[in-house]
Amino acid sequence: MRNLLQIIRTSIVCEPMIVCSCNVIRAEEIREAARDGADSCEEAYAYLGCGLQCGGCESHAEALVSAERACHRLAFAPRAA
């Protein structure tokens, strides 16, 4: 299961790319915020101490949050007996 999660994460972003140039936020920072409970782009940005500026990054940031939350649900889902 952990290998699957690593493949999913690696396929999303393979390098430390900047997602938001207004706030200089990297993809990994958004994923970290999602792992710590952020359920939306706005919550992730608040977690990082800033807010959405121009909105150009919103769809990418939302996709990162959604993907990371999905990985988290898979990793911690109850296992069938």
C-alpha positions in Angstrom: 0.0 0.0 0.0 2.8 2.5 0.9 4.4 1.8 -2.5 1.1 2.7 -4.3 0.9 6.0 -2.3 4.5 6.8 -3.2 3.8 6.2 -6.9 0.7 8.4 -6.7 2.6 11.2 -5.0 5.6 11.0 -7.4 3.3 11.0 -10.4 1.6 14.2 -9.2 4.8 16.3 -8.8 8.3 15.0 -9.4 10.2 18.1 -8.4 9.9 20.9 -5.8 7.9 23.2 -8.1 6.4 26.5 -7.2 2.6 26.4 -7.4 1.9 29.9 -6.2 4.3 32.6 -7.4 2.4 35.3 -5.5 3.1 33.7 -2.1 6.0 31.5 -3.3 4.4 28.3 -2.2 5.8 24.9 -3.3 3.7 21.9 -4.1 5.2 20.0 -1.1 4.0 22.7 1.3 0.5 22.4 0.0 0.7 18.6 0.3 2.0 19.0 3.9 -0.9 21.3 4.8 -3.4 18.7 3.4 -1.7 15.9 5.4 -2.2 18.1 8.5 -5.9 18.4 7.8 -6.5 21.2 5.2 -9.4 20.2 3.0 -9.3 23.0 0.5 -6.9 25.4 -1.2 -8.0 28.2 1.2 -7.4 26.0 4.3 -3.9 25.0 3.0 -3.0 28.6 2.3 -4.2 29.6 5.8 -2.2 26.8 7.3 0.9 28.3 5.5 0.1 31.8 6.9 -1.1 33.4 3.7 -4.1 33.7 1.4 -5.0 33.3 -2.2 -3.9 36.3 -4.2 -4.5 36.3 -8.0 -6.2 32.9 -8.2 -4.0 31.6 -11.0 -2.8 28.7 -8.8 -6.2 27.8 -7.3 -7.1 24.8 -9.5 -3.6 23.3 -9.2 -3.5 23.8 -5.5 -7.0 22.3 -5.1 -5.9 19.2 -7.1 -2.8 18.8 -4.9 -5.0 19.0 -1.7 -7.5 16.6 -3.1 -4.9 14.1 -4.2 -3.1 14.2 -0.9 -6.3 13.8 1.1 -7.2 10.8 -1.1 -3.7 9.3 -0.4 -4.3 9.9 3.3 -7.7 8.2 3.3 -6.1 5.2 1.5 -3.2 4.9 3.9 -5.4 5.0 7.0 -8.5 3.1 5.7 -9.5 0.2 7.9 -8.3 -3.1 6.5 -10.6 -5.9 5.8 -10.2 -8.9 8.1 
